[in-house]
Amino acid sequence: MVWKPNVTVAAVVERDGRFLLVEEETSNGLQLNQPAGHLEADETIVAAVQREVLEETAYDFLPEQVTGIYRWTKPGSDLTYLRFTFSGRLGRHHPDRLLDEGIVQALWMSREEVLGSVARHRSPLVVRCMEDYLSGKRYAIDALVDCGEQNLSAQSGNTANGSVL
């Protein structure tokens, strides 16, 4: 059997000293997480985080930087996640939009509230990503390059390596 990590994306969004989180139904009860989810087939990493934020919070999201890329193995399982986390700005809110199945609500929490609710976090990445963001960790989003067949341009003589994931 070939081992493969689950590729996920997440957004750290801060506004007025509060962070956007989602409360979601899980097999372990109601838990808190950043807006996050799995990369889908034929989807760029940037498009995935934009889609997940919209589906889980009803906000448009403009990713501006990569906050970090994290590998985490869920204790007691063979599940490993490779998480691409972005920071950026929210755009338009769509208050009439239904949230993704399992999402109870999107909510804004202070750093202290996030740290005080660790027992309800989906994973330790909730705090780690927030703390990395607060410490100023930012990486260029254009470091993520999509080299799918449609973006390979060597045959056309174009020297571009692909589009931003």
C-alpha positions as CSV (number, residue, x, y, z in Angstrom):
1,M,0.0,0.0,0.0
2,V,1.3,3.4,-0.9
3,W,1.2,6.1,1.8
4,K,-0.1,9.5,0.9
5,P,-0.8,12.5,3.1
6,N,-4.2,14.3,3.0
7,V,-3.5,17.7,1.5
8,T,-5.5,20.4,3.2
9,V,-5.7,24.2,3.2
10,A,-6.6,26.7,5.9
11,A,-6.9,30.4,6.4
12,V,-5.8,32.6,9.4
13,V,-7.9,35.7,9.2
14,E,-7.5,38.5,11.8
15,R,-9.8,41.5,12.1
16,D,-9.6,44.0,15.0
17,G,-7.6,41.5,17.1
18,R,-10.0,38.7,16.7
19,F,-9.6,35.5,14.6
20,L,-12.1,33.9,12.3
21,L,-12.9,30.3,13.3
22,V,-15.6,27.8,12.6
23,E,-17.4,25.6,15.0
24,E,-18.1,22.2,13.3
25,E,-19.7,18.9,14.1
26,T,-17.1,16.1,14.2
27,S,-17.0,12.5,15.3
28,N,-15.5,14.0,18.6
29,G,-18.4,16.5,19.1
30,L,-18.4,20.2,18.4
31,Q,-14.8,21.4,17.6
32,L,-13.2,24.6,16.6
33,N,-10.9,25.1,13.6
34,Q,-9.7,27.7,11.2
35,P,-11.7,27.7,7.9
36,A,-10.1,24.7,6.3
37,G,-10.6,21.6,4.1
38,H,-9.2,19.2,1.6
39,L,-7.7,20.1,-1.8
40,E,-9.9,18.7,-4.5
41,A,-8.8,17.1,-7.8
42,D,-7.8,19.6,-10.5
43,E,-7.9,22.5,-8.0
44,T,-5.0,24.8,-7.2
45,I,-4.1,25.3,-3.6
46,V,-5.0,29.0,-3.7
47,A,-8.4,28.2,-5.2
48,A,-9.0,25.5,-2.5
49,V,-8.5,28.0,0.4
50,Q,-10.7,30.5,-1.3
51,R,-13.4,27.9,-1.8
52,E,-13.1,26.5,1.8
53,V,-13.4,30.0,3.4
54,L,-16.5,30.8,1.3
55,E,-18.1,27.4,2.0
56,E,-17.5,27.5,5.7
57,T,-17.9,31.2,6.6
58,A,-19.8,32.8,3.7
59,Y,-17.0,35.3,3.1
60,D,-14.9,35.8,0.0
61,F,-11.2,35.4,0.8
62,L,-8.2,37.0,-0.8
63,P,-5.1,35.0,0.2
64,E,-2.0,37.3,0.4
65,Q,0.7,35.2,2.0
66,V,1.6,31.7,3.0
67,T,1.8,31.5,6.8
68,G,3.2,28.0,6.8
69,I,3.2,24.5,5.5
70,Y,2.6,21.9,8.3
71,R,2.7,18.2,8.5
72,W,0.6,16.6,11.3
73,T,-0.2,13.0,12.1
74,K,-3.4,12.4,14.0
75,P,-2.5,10.5,17.2
76,G,-3.5,6.9,17.2
77,S,-4.1,6.8,13.5
78,D,-2.4,6.5,10.2
79,L,-3.8,9.8,9.0
80,T,-1.2,12.4,8.1
81,Y,-2.2,15.9,7.0
82,L,-0.1,18.3,4.9
83,R,-1.7,21.7,5.6
84,F,-1.0,24.9,3.5
85,T,-2.0,27.8,5.7
86,F,-2.6,31.3,4.3
87,S,-3.2,34.8,5.7
88,G,-5.1,37.4,3.8
89,R,-8.2,39.6,3.7
90,L,-11.9,39.0,3.7
91,G,-14.0,40.3,0.9
92,R,-17.7,40.4,0.6
93,H,-19.9,38.6,3.1
94,H,-22.8,36.5,1.7
95,P,-25.1,36.4,4.8
96,D,-27.8,34.4,2.9
97,R,-25.4,31.6,1.9
98,L,-25.8,28.3,3.6
99,L,-22.6,27.1,5.3
100,D,-21.0,23.7,4.5
101,E,-22.6,20.6,6.0
102,G,-21.3,20.1,9.5
103,I,-20.4,23.8,10.0
104,V,-22.5,25.1,12.9
105,Q,-21.3,28.7,12.8
106,A,-18.4,31.0,11.9
107,L,-17.3,33.1,14.9
108,W,-14.7,35.7,15.9
109,M,-12.4,34.9,18.8
110,S,-9.6,36.8,20.5
111,R,-6.2,35.1,20.9
112,E,-7.0,34.6,24.6
113,E,-10.3,32.9,23.7
114,V,-8.6,30.6,21.2
115,L,-6.0,29.7,23.7
116,G,-8.6,29.1,26.4
117,S,-10.5,26.6,24.2
118,V,-7.7,24.3,23.2
119,A,-9.7,21.2,24.4
120,R,-12.2,21.9,21.6
121,H,-9.7,22.4,18.8
122,R,-9.8,20.1,15.8
123,S,-6.0,19.8,16.0
124,P,-3.0,21.5,17.5
125,L,-2.6,23.3,14.2
126,V,-5.3,25.8,15.2
127,V,-2.9,27.4,17.8
128,R,0.3,26.8,15.9
129,C,-1.0,28.6,12.7
130,M,-2.4,31.5,14.8
131,E,0.9,31.9,16.7
132,D,3.0,31.7,13.5
133,Y,0.8,34.4,12.0
134,L,1.1,36.6,15.1
135,S,4.9,36.1,15.1
136,G,5.0,37.6,11.6
137,K,5.7,34.4,9.6
138,R,4.9,35.2,6.0
139,Y,6.0,33.6,2.8
140,A,5.5,34.6,-0.8
141,I,2.4,33.1,-2.3
142,D,4.0,32.9,-5.7
143,A,6.4,30.2,-4.3
144,L,3.4,27.8,-4.9
145,V,3.5,26.9,-8.6
146,D,1.0,24.8,-10.5
147,C,2.8,22.7,-13.1
148,G,-0.3,20.9,-14.4
149,E,-0.3,19.8,-18.0
150,Q,-2.2,22.9,-19.1
151,N,0.4,25.1,-17.5
152,L,3.5,23.5,-18.9
153,S,4.7,25.7,-21.6
154,A,8.1,24.4,-22.7
155,Q,6.6,23.2,-26.0
156,S,5.4,26.7,-26.8
157,G,8.8,28.3,-26.0
158,N,7.4,30.2,-23.0
159,T,9.8,30.1,-20.1
160,A,7.2,30.6,-17.4
161,N,7.1,27.7,-15.0
162,G,3.3,27.7,-14.4
163,S,0.7,29.7,-12.6
164,V,0.4,30.4,-8.9
165,L,-1.3,27.5,-7.1
